[in-house]
Amino acid sequence: MKEMSVRDTIELILLSAVWGSSFLFLRVAAPEFGPVFLVEIRVLTALIVLLPICIYLGSHQEIVNNWEMILIASLTNMSIPFCLFAFAALFLNAGFASTLNTTVPFFSAIIAFLLFRHKMRMGSIFGLFIGFIGFIGVVVLVLDPANTIFEGGSLLAVSFALVACALYGLAINLVANRLQNISGLAITTGSLFYSSIFLFPFAIWQQPETMPEGSIWLSVVALGVFCTGAAYIMFYRLIARIGSHRAIMTAYLVPLFSLLWGNIFLAEKITLFMGFGFILILLGVGLTTGKMPRIAILTK
């Protein structure tokens, strides 16, 4: 696999910043709309934007030709995990919910070994070890006595988030191994299409009695257009260019931005104790991707 370029590094950081904001939008919108109804609006909004582009560029034929795998990718990468994280957002603050997302690389590596028979070479084992540095960073954040992990408290929410991360790990392997020659636009648009259909009856069943009004809709639109449509296209492009094992390192950077956005917009506290966790996470990302943290910082 070729070395990451400056452009790749910038896109990886930008994608992490965008996905970091998604936990903020979930935290704001999920209590107002309910988890399933919110996710339906999220995927439908993104679909409305991307479907005309997909058809205009002729990428819809790729969806038709590969509908089975794209359907599976839709369930494992959007429909189910989106709903699980939306439920978790009802009980967990945005920063902590995003830290759970750092388990995705571990699930991805385990699934790659068990289901896709990827050999665990010395380099892979070393990569997992380095990734564990990032996981230690998550543990540091979670154990911070000044950090309020649960708001209303529910271990079920944590369990749901971890199941979502395992599904993300499965989806990444499916895309990397079964859809490697399919454009990111086709995979994203097809996934949004199937998710919209799959979730529709559940969304109607759980629609809010009173529809929210005002600026809350801006969070939903941003969640759909930027955090889903645009972000997934960028993510699949990164997988194609730098490989899934590097693109997935966004999972380690997302909490940094999520905690930052949560602090700025929701007044969620960031302590010095968390700072040590940030350093460990950045070190894990830098070593795993082949870019030391100082290089990643300079290319922001």
Phi, psi and omega in degrees: 000133183291160180291152177289134177275171176299321178298316179299318181295317179297317180295322179297318179292318179297316179298320179297321179295318180293312180293331175298324179289338182298326179290328174296312181295322177297317182298324181282317190269329185303316179295334183277321185259336191088149188302306187290316180297320178298315181294322177299315177296322180301307184287326181291321177298314179295322180296318180300325180283317189273331184300314178299323179294317180299316180293318181300321181274358178078012182283348181297334179294328177296325178294316180297317184287338184233035189296328183295310182290325178292325176298315179295318178298324179297316181291320186273340184247349181224287191312300186285308182295326177301316180293321180295317179289326177296321176295316180299327181295342178289338187238338184249143176290162187300320182295314181290321178301321181289330179293329177296334180295342180287354176280351182304313180301327179289316176298319181298316181294318180295317179294321178300322180285317186280318186261328185249007174054037173288130182289140178270078178290172182301321180295323179293318179297320179295321179298319177295322179296317179294321177300330179296333175300317177297321180295324175300322177301320178296316180300319179300317179297318184292323184279354179301115183296340181272354183264118178281102184286312185254134173241097187097340169059119175200113175294336177297324179297319177296317179298317178299318180296321180290323175297319177300319179295322177296321178294321175301317179299320177295315182298319180299319178293322178296316180294317183290330186254336185243344182231030187293338181257010181259139183294150178299326179296317180293316180297315181294311182295317178298318179296319178296320180297310181293323179295319180299318180289315183297319186274346187305308181297324179291324179294318178297320180295325185249022179294146181294148180296320177240121182288129179301153180233166172085211189291347179301332180292335177296323177296320181292316179296316178297321179298320182281307187287311186269310185284344180246292184300297182295319184295318182290326175298315179297319182295315180293327175295320178295320177301318181293325185272318187242358179092153183293327184292338175266318181299327183290349179292351172303333181299332179277334182272333183307315181300328180298315180285323181297316178294324178294310179297321179297323179291318183288315189258336182242002180061029175285134191284138172244124184250169176296329178299323178293329182303322178295323176296321179301316182299316180295319180296313180297323178296317178299318179295312184299315182289322182291322181274353181087007178241119177293153184307324183295327179289317180299322181291320182292337184261013178293000000 
